[in-house]
Amino acid sequence: MARISASNAENLVKSFKTELVYGIKLKSKEEMRVFIFEYIEVWYKRQRRLSALENRAIKEFWNLYMKNEELIKSIA
């Protein structure tokens, strides 16, 4: 499992509370589990900028990669 710093964990929790929890009434633990999973897997991981990807979000990096691949194929 990847290690995260305390500040990264705090930022995740702050974002999670601000964007998901406040204002939503959940009826069960299962509903909360689904909300947490969707937030982390669907939104947070796709929007977060990663230094390994030149400070781009995964979707941005992938789109740039695909454009470069198309350019290379069109040249060859």
LUMRO-255630 format. One record per residue (C-alpha): residue number from 1; z, x, y. Coordinates in Angstrom, 2 decimals. Example, Ala and Ser with C-alpha at 12.3 -4.5 7.8 and 13.67 -1.06 7.14 Angstrom:
BEGIN
GUZA 1 7.80 12.30 -4.50
GUZA 2 7.14 13.67 -1.06
This chain:
BEGIN
GUZA 1 0.00 0.00 0.00
GUZA 2 -0.82 1.28 3.47
GUZA 3 2.05 2.26 5.71
GUZA 4 2.25 0.74 9.16
GUZA 5 4.34 1.78 12.10
GUZA 6 7.05 -0.42 13.57
GUZA 7 4.98 -1.02 16.71
GUZA 8 1.98 -2.16 14.63
GUZA 9 4.20 -4.56 12.70
GUZA 10 5.71 -5.90 15.92
GUZA 11 2.26 -6.45 17.42
GUZA 12 1.14 -8.33 14.32
GUZA 13 4.19 -10.59 14.38
GUZA 14 3.84 -11.23 18.13
GUZA 15 0.15 -12.11 17.74
GUZA 16 0.92 -14.25 14.73
GUZA 17 3.61 -16.24 16.54
GUZA 18 1.57 -16.66 19.71
GUZA 19 -1.68 -17.68 18.07
GUZA 20 -0.55 -19.56 15.01
GUZA 21 3.06 -20.64 14.85
GUZA 22 3.92 -22.01 18.29
GUZA 23 2.93 -25.65 18.56
GUZA 24 2.16 -26.21 14.88
GUZA 25 4.34 -28.39 12.67
GUZA 26 4.13 -27.33 9.05
GUZA 27 5.26 -29.63 6.26
GUZA 28 5.81 -27.22 3.39
GUZA 29 6.16 -23.57 2.39
GUZA 30 2.74 -23.77 0.74
GUZA 31 1.17 -24.89 4.01
GUZA 32 2.84 -21.94 5.79
GUZA 33 1.60 -19.55 3.08
GUZA 34 -1.98 -20.79 3.55
GUZA 35 -1.73 -20.49 7.34
GUZA 36 -0.39 -16.93 7.09
GUZA 37 -3.08 -15.90 4.59
GUZA 38 -5.87 -17.38 6.71
GUZA 39 -4.54 -15.73 9.86
GUZA 40 -4.30 -12.27 8.31
GUZA 41 -7.40 -12.30 6.11
GUZA 42 -9.74 -14.44 8.17
GUZA 43 -8.82 -13.72 11.77
GUZA 44 -6.62 -10.64 12.20
GUZA 45 -8.43 -8.23 9.88
GUZA 46 -11.81 -9.18 11.31
GUZA 47 -10.80 -8.99 14.98
GUZA 48 -8.60 -5.89 14.91
GUZA 49 -10.24 -2.76 16.27
GUZA 50 -10.03 0.28 14.03
GUZA 51 -10.19 3.87 15.22
GUZA 52 -12.01 4.82 12.00
GUZA 53 -14.81 2.47 13.09
GUZA 54 -15.06 3.98 16.58
GUZA 55 -12.67 1.35 17.98
GUZA 56 -14.84 -1.53 16.87
GUZA 57 -13.91 -4.66 14.99
GUZA 58 -15.22 -4.81 11.42
GUZA 59 -17.81 -7.44 12.32
GUZA 60 -19.08 -5.42 15.30
GUZA 61 -19.33 -2.27 13.19
GUZA 62 -21.14 -4.11 10.39
GUZA 63 -23.63 -5.67 12.81
GUZA 64 -24.37 -2.24 14.32
GUZA 65 -24.78 -0.77 10.84
GUZA 66 -27.23 -3.50 9.81
GUZA 67 -29.28 -3.00 13.00
GUZA 68 -29.47 0.72 12.30
GUZA 69 -30.53 0.06 8.70
GUZA 70 -33.31 -2.26 9.88
GUZA 71 -34.46 0.33 12.40
GUZA 72 -34.58 3.04 9.74
GUZA 73 -36.56 0.77 7.39
GUZA 74 -39.03 -0.13 10.12
GUZA 75 -39.63 3.56 10.90
GUZA 76 -40.09 4.61 7.25
